[in-house]
Amino acid sequence: MYQPWFIWALVGIALIGLEMLMPGFVIFFFGIGALATALFSLIPLVSGLLWLQILLFVIFSILSLVFLRRRFTKIFAGTVFDSQHADPEETGVGETAEVIETVSPHTDGRIRFQGTTWPARTRSATILPGSRAIVIERTGMTYIIAPLGGE
């Protein structure tokens, strides 16, 4: 049978790994709580008391979430969905795209850009399929476009 420290370590590694699949940056701290519990489970008194292990897991998870989340979020913050901090070259600002579904101020459409299709919207005129447009901004996964030149 596996020792409690080994089980807690496996749970901690699994939870940290799950963070890669789930957005929100919360599960990671439960993984830290499980790893801290694994360390404390090496103490013989703690190893024999399941209720104490669960209590330690809850305490360490909450403490890591409260005190470390703000610091770790800054370290692991990405720019893929954060247009305020993204590099204009990464967002495609200033590049041209082909409109494949009608885009108007009231209706989102689609553009072909960087080898795939993306949701798009415009703040000004309606842009018809087959037209070229210029990317002026990206908000999340949606590109904000404007008619290119005289089109």
Buried (B, 14 or more C-beta within 10 A) or exposed (E): EEEBBEBBBEBBBEBBEEBEEEEEBEBBBBBBBBBBBBBBBEEEEBBEEEEBBEEBBEEBBEBBBEEEBEEBEEEEEEEEEEBEEBEEEEBBBEBBBBBBBBBBEEEBBBBBBEEEBBBBBBEEEBBBEEBBBBBBBBEEEBBBBBBBEEE
